[in-house]
Amino acid sequence: MTGPTTAPAPPPNSPPPRARRSALTLALAGLAVSLSATPAAADSSACTHHFSGPQICIRLEGQGGRNAVTGIWTNPPRHVTSRAVSLYRNGQLIDTATATRSGKALTHSWPAEDAGTDTELCVKFRGSQRMACQTTR
């Protein structure tokens, strides 16, 4: 007849089993997060720096020369629900679309496309002389 089975004792300098299990769980969780994360994006934004009148902003979301572009008018008059906004690439008109109200701002987003690096992208809203620009990196 055999006696009760006991687990072997850990080596003298090893961490307790609970600490090893916690460390393994954290390592596996970190690996899972790193495998599921998308590459870091080089998102950026810029706004006009005038304290009165229209505050116009541009936001680039993407990486390198491939970016989605959003034009934002942060402080339009309350009665304005939409306004034409134009997208420029290196000073040349690319597209004009209708920005619509989203909360307190008027916004329009163009889908991501490859504009290349070191390309100046700008947005301008109809009725404003101000233009917000950002350069792709």
JOKAMO-V124960 format. One record per pair of residues at least 4 apart in sequence whose C-alpha atoms are under 6 Angstrom apart, sorted by the first residue. I is the first residue (numbers start at 1). J is the second residue. D is the distance in Angstrom with one decimal. If there is no record, write none. Layout:
i/j/d
I/J/D
I/J/D
This chain:
i/j/d
41/62/5.3
41/63/5.0
42/62/5.9
42/63/4.9
43/60/5.5
43/61/4.5
43/62/5.7
44/59/5.9
44/60/5.3
45/58/5.5
45/59/4.2
46/57/5.5
46/58/5.5
47/56/5.6
47/57/4.0
47/132/5.5
48/55/5.9
48/56/5.6
48/132/5.6
55/73/5.8
55/74/5.6
56/72/5.8
56/73/4.6
56/132/5.9
57/71/6.0
57/72/5.0
57/132/5.3
58/70/5.7
58/71/4.8
58/132/5.7
59/69/5.8
59/70/5.1
60/67/5.7
60/68/5.7
60/69/4.8
61/67/5.2
61/68/5.1
62/66/5.8
62/67/4.2
64/117/6.0
64/137/5.2
65/114/5.3
65/115/5.2
65/116/3.9
65/117/4.4
65/136/5.7
66/113/5.2
66/114/4.0
67/112/4.6
67/113/5.8
68/110/5.7
68/111/4.9
68/112/3.7
69/109/5.6
69/110/5.2
70/108/5.5
70/109/4.1
71/107/5.6
71/108/5.4
71/123/5.8
72/106/5.7
72/107/4.6
73/105/5.6
73/106/5.1
74/105/4.5
81/100/5.9
81/101/5.2
82/99/5.4
82/100/4.4
83/98/5.6
83/99/5.4
84/97/5.6
84/98/4.5
84/99/6.0
84/125/5.9
84/126/5.4
85/96/5.6
85/97/5.5
85/98/6.0
85/124/5.6
85/125/4.3
86/95/5.7
86/96/4.2
86/123/5.5
86/124/5.3
87/94/5.6
87/95/5.3
87/122/5.7
87/123/4.7
88/92/5.2
88/93/4.4
88/94/5.3
88/121/5.6
88/122/5.0
89/120/5.8
89/121/4.7
90/120/4.9
99/106/5.6
99/107/4.8
99/108/4.5
100/106/5.0
100/107/5.6
101/105/5.6
101/106/4.2
102/106/5.9
117/136/5.0
117/137/5.0
118/135/5.7
118/136/5.1
118/137/5.6
119/135/5.3
119/136/5.3
120/134/5.7
120/135/4.3
121/133/5.5
121/134/5.5
122/132/5.4
122/133/4.1
123/131/5.7
123/132/5.5
124/131/4.7
